[in-house]
Amino acid sequence: MANPWFESVAVAKRRARKVLPRSVYGALIAGSERGATLDDNTAAFDEIRLAPVTVGQPSERVMDTQVMGQPMSMPVLISPTGVQAVHPDGEVAVARAAAARGVVMGLSSFASKPIEEVVEANPQTLFQVYWAGDRDSIVERLDRAKQAGAVGLILTADWSFSHSRDWGSPDIPQQVDVKAVLKHLPESFTKVEWLLRWARAGGKPPSLEVPNFATAGSPSPGFFEAYGTWMGTPAPSWDDVAWLCDQWDGPVMVKGVMRVDEARRAVDAGAAAISVSNHGGNNLDGSPAPIRVLPLIADAVGEQVEVVMDGGIRRGSDVVKALALGARAVMIGRAYLWGLAVNGQGGVENVLDVLRMGIESTMMGMGRSQIAELSPDDLFLPPDFTPPDWP
């Protein structure tokens, strides 16, 4: 690649589509059913207008913050996403990039790299867990994460196991064996750059094992084996969430909160943070974008718990809009995966740099020198932007 730098997340997305085999790229897009929520996650930001200041703009912008006790150079966290085999270095490359840019790393239970390697690359790692299996197996995973050095826990609760997509779901094999390789060879054969990366990394095809889901004495399960365990486990109650917070004995984020009443329940259960999120449009299709309900949740519990937002962040101005509506920080998912696909660690750093520059230029244009100064007064919102009478 002559010039790996890209100037926006949109450019990274286009380049990722050129680099990745069709089914791999399709897995990154994901979404559920009609894709109404997937589309709204980004479209909602376009409805928000900024109030510009043209004279007397501050000469410096300060954007460092802290989430779950972790200092960060800017209000952006890496959201945990599973099996980042779009690049041979996967989650380790993402963790190194996050460390290089001073932001916190979220690591999925469904990651392709073991937590020990990821924490070594970035000591500011939050381990993400699903309510999957019995309590003993969950505790084993938590103990391993503690021993590895994870500094916080993320419980992801926003998933309803929808398997339908109007545009068709990507063909993901149960395991990457000879049969799977031969089946996907035609779509991969034209992606020379992607194939060469894996050849240089030892010639092995991407693994669909999830080592952080394994319990003591058991081999790493495959993605779909672990997914089946998760699907077969009854959803947690708020008592279960409180139990999990007690087991971790450290800061816990509850991810997937989209209602004011559930935000209050998360506080009562002992959460240190909540993420206003709909799992990137992969959960209940027809639910609103997180940015639409963020102000209600931040107003209700923002003084009791740290509120972050996850969903639809594509540029620095999106981050600023979320902060102005009450978020302490945002989490990004697809954006950094596209960067990873394009240029590994450097691509993720590129995405973080694009967001940082966007945050800074937006703050300058709005006459704000610190992110703590941002408020709804800096925005123009349409009258019906936030759902009325939201629960």
Secondary structure, 3 states (H helix, E strand, C coil): CCCCCCCCHHHHHHHHHHHCCHHHHHHHHCCCECCHHHHHHHHHHHCCEECCCCCCCCCCCECCEEECCEEECCCEEECCCCCCCCCCCHHHHHHHHHHHCCCCEEECCCCCCCHHHHHHHCCCEEEEECCCCCHHHHHHHHHHHHHHCCCEEEEECCCCCCCCECCCCCCCCCCCCHHHHHHHHHHHHCCHHHHHHHHHCCCCCCCCECHHHCCCCCCCCEHHHHHHHHHCCCCCCHHHHHHHHHHHCCCEEEEEECCHHHHHHHHHHCCCEEEEECHHHCCCCCCCCHHHHHHHHHHHHCCCCEEEEECCCCCHHHHHHHHHCCCCEEEECHHHHHHHHHHHHHHHHHHHHHHHHHHHHHHHHCCCCEHHHCCHHHEECCCCCCCCCCC
